[in-house]
């Protein structure tokens, strides 16, 4: 409810917005699936994308009605070649998050629900995401989670990759 209200106001100001729920994400592939569907919704009606697998999603991008909407942003043959290489696909997904708003000279706000689960996926994932996120000029991230201890650890512990990447705001409630 909070997310939708905030994101609606940002959309009214001309920002792109994407909500990405990580609550049941446990693999890099599932994360990539969520990232791609979240960002591609800005160009494609999301109901036209399959809900099954990352591989099915990438294959569906070749459909003519979808390809026409994203061909200026997404190298579909490249995605099909690297679909088995999770880290390359992750890098491309994060890069796409920058390209879409950059191309239209707008801002993108990405709202991650239950961000704290990300630390369970892979030891190096947070370091890679930090390296990719910190140089994006057209993207702002909101990291939201219900596990306050883990969220505090991720962003306030100087030994963590996301240390000082975000400002912590406590929501009253």
N, C-alpha and C positions, 0 to 999 in steps of 0.2 A: 504494500500500500504506500509506504513512504517512498520507495523507489519510483513507482509510477508517477506520483505527484511531482517529485523533483525532476524527473526526466521529461514529463509533459511541459513543465515550465521552461526547461532548456530547449526543447523542440520549438516552443513558441518564440524563442529568441533566435532561432535559426540554426541551432546545433543539431548534428546527428546524434542519436543515442542508441546504445545497445545494452540490453540486459543479458547477462550470462550467469546462469545458475550452475554452480559447481557442486551442489550438495551431494550428488551421487557420482561424481567424477572420480575415477580411481586409476586411470591410465593416461598416458600422454595422448594416445589416440582419441580417447573420449574428450579430453581437453581440446584438442584440435577440432574435433567435430563441433563442439560447442562454440569455439571461436569462429569457425567458418560460417556456421549457420547464423550466429549472432551478427556478424559483420555483413554477410551477403543479404540479410534481410533488408539492408538499406537500398539494395538494387533489385531484389527479387522478392516476389510475394512468398513468404516463408512456407506457406502450405503446399507450395509446389515442390518442395524438397523432401527427400525421403527421411524418415526418422530411424532407419535401421542401422546403417553403419557408415563409417567414414569412406570406405571404398564405394559404397552405393552413392553417397553424396557426390563424390568426385566424378563418378561416371555420369550422374544426372546433369552435371554442368555442361556436358556436350549436347544436350537436347537443344535444338535450334531456338526455341523460345527463351531459354535461359541464356544460352551462349550470346545471343544478340544483346542482352542487357549487361553482360559483364566482360565482353571481349576486349574492351579498352583497358580493363584493370587486371584481369586474371589470365595468365598463360596456362590454359587448360591442358595442353599436351605436357607441359612441365609438371603440373600437379599429378597427372596420370603416371608419369615416369617415376616420381618420387613418393608416391602414395605409400610405399612400404618403408620409407625412410623417415621415421617420425620427427627427428630433429630438423631436417630440411623442410619438412611440411609445417612444423611449428614456426620456423623462421619466416616462411612465406606467409603464413596466416597473420602473424604479427605485423609483417610488412604491409599486408593488405589493409590492416587497420589504419595505417598512416596514409596510404595512397588514396583511399576513398575521400577523406576530408581534404587532403592536400589538393587533389584535383579540382575540387569545387571551392577552394579557399574558405572552408568552413571548419568548425571544430567538431570532434567526436568525443562524446563522454561515454565511457564503458563502465557499467555498473556490475561488479562481480558480487553475486550473492554467495555466502558461505565460503569466502576465500580461504579460510584457515585449512580446508581440506587439501589444498595444493601441496602442503609440505609432505604429505604422505605418498605422493606419486613417485618422485624420483629425487635423489639427493642433489643433483646438479640442475634440476629444473628451475628452481628459484633464482639461481645465479644467471642462468641463460635468459630468463624473463627480465630480470633487472637490467641486464646488458642491452636488451632490445627496447624495453620501455623507456629507459632514461634519456634516450636521444630522439624520441618522437616529439615533434613540434606541434602537431595538430590533434593530439590525443590526450585526454585527461582520464585518469582512472579513479574509480571509487571502489575501495576494497571494503566489503561489509561482511561481518561474520558474527555468529552467535557465541562462539567460544572466545570470550574476552581474554583469557589467559594466553591462548595460542596467538590471537591477533596481536596482543601486546608483545609477545615474544618475537613474532615475525618482523615487527616494525620498530621495536624499541631496544632490542638486544643487539649490541654492536657487533656480535659475531654472526649475525644473520644477513643474508644477501639483500633483504629489503629494508635494512636499517636506514632510517631517515628518508625513505623514498616517499613517505606519505605523512600527513599530519593526522594525528588521531583526534577524532571528534566523538564524544560520548553522546549517544542519543538518549534523551530522557524518556523513561518509560518503564 
